[in-house]
Amino acid sequence: MRPYKTPTPEAMLTKSVRQMLKAAGIFHWKVWQGMGSTPGVPDIVGIHNGKFIGIELKAPRGVVSPAQQDFIDRINQAGGCAFIARTLDDVINGLGLQDRFLIR
């Protein structure tokens, strides 16, 4: 039997964000980085309202690498929507979903 591993804050955020995106009907997928991957690709990518989206998830004290920031900037410059999210509210605000989820 494998010992139980406590999920990291980023893993818990990833699960919550994916559940919320699914509930909102937003087509998305989790990007798994590995050898040969392009550096800086956001954790979650997808399509929302005809735009490419990229969401880089970070724990409260997580640091964004220069490659991650560059990728986010390039998506935004190309007309997509990319941002860093540390909370579900960051995702709701970043995607303009305030009318679908009750926040402030």
TARA-V177141 format. One record per pair of residues at least 24 apart in sequence whose C-alpha atoms are under 7 Angstrom apart, sorted by the first residue. I is the first residue (numbers start at 0). J is the second residue. D is the distance in Angstrom with one decimal. If there is no record, write none. Layout:
i=I j=J d=D
i=I j=J d=D
This chain:
i=8 j=58 d=5.6
i=9 j=56 d=6.7
i=9 j=57 d=5.9
i=9 j=58 d=4.9
i=12 j=86 d=7.0
i=13 j=56 d=7.0
i=16 j=87 d=6.2
i=38 j=66 d=6.1
i=39 j=66 d=4.6
i=39 j=67 d=3.8
i=39 j=70 d=5.7
i=40 j=67 d=6.4
i=40 j=70 d=6.3
i=41 j=67 d=6.9
i=50 j=79 d=5.3
i=50 j=80 d=6.8
i=51 j=79 d=4.9
i=51 j=80 d=6.3
i=52 j=79 d=5.9
i=52 j=80 d=4.8
i=52 j=81 d=5.5
i=53 j=80 d=6.4
i=53 j=81 d=4.4
i=53 j=82 d=6.6
i=54 j=81 d=5.7
i=54 j=82 d=5.4
i=54 j=83 d=5.9
i=54 j=84 d=6.6
i=55 j=82 d=6.3
i=55 j=83 d=4.7
i=55 j=84 d=6.1
i=56 j=83 d=5.9
i=56 j=84 d=5.0
i=56 j=85 d=6.0
i=57 j=84 d=6.2
i=57 j=85 d=5.1
i=58 j=85 d=5.7
i=59 j=85 d=5.8
